[in-house]
Amino acid sequence: AQARKEAAAALDAAAQAKTALTAERDTALQAKADALAARDAEVKAKTEALAARDAEAKAKSEALGVRDTLQKQIAELTAARDEQARLAAERATQLDALNKAKADADKLAADRQAQLGNVNTDKAALTTERDNLKKQTADLTTARDQAQQNAKQTQQRLDASLKQIEELQNDALETQHRQQLLQEELVKAEAQIELIKDLLLREPGL
């Protein structure tokens, strides 16, 4: 009976030892599985970081191309704006000259009208000359009006050019903002990779 009890106790001890060994083995397997999962996550994070870096490089290249194109367009629009400003200045000069010519013509017409009242013998000739001066005045007025219209159209084209330049500059700022966001995402990804590496280095048995 004593031997049976000792055998039963030995069997219980063996069963408990087996259970402990099984638990220890399961714990070791789980630790290895966790380590493998962490390594897989690190590899995935590195792969995603490389992809993000490539995307950023591509975005930078595209942004540089867009910037160069925008700078070229801005230079062309600036040259066009300067040309329109020059034309507007010329139109203004012409308008001033026409106004002066009209003033001179009006003064001359007034002088001729005074002479007409004093010289009856030359009435017919002065009347003809007056009519001619009126016609010249009308022609000058028409030319002045046309110059004013040209100046107005030139100003409208200049305003449109300035608006287009502003839109191109806004596009360039938006592209720069997107590039900055990509850079921030890359920095975050690299920080996450460093954190995972630090955690792995702290794991015992790795």
Secondary structure by P-SEA (a helix, b strand, c coil): caaaaaaaaaaaaaaaaaaaaaaaaaaaaaaaaaaaaaaaaaaaaaaaaaaaaaaaaaaaaaaaaaaaaaaaaaaaaaaaaaaaaaaaaaaaaaaaaaaaaaaaaaaaaaaaaaaaaacccaaaaaaaaaaaaaaaaaaaaaaaaaaaaaaaaaaaaaaaaaaaaaaaaaaaaaaaaaaaaaaaaaaaaaaaaaaaaaaaaacccc
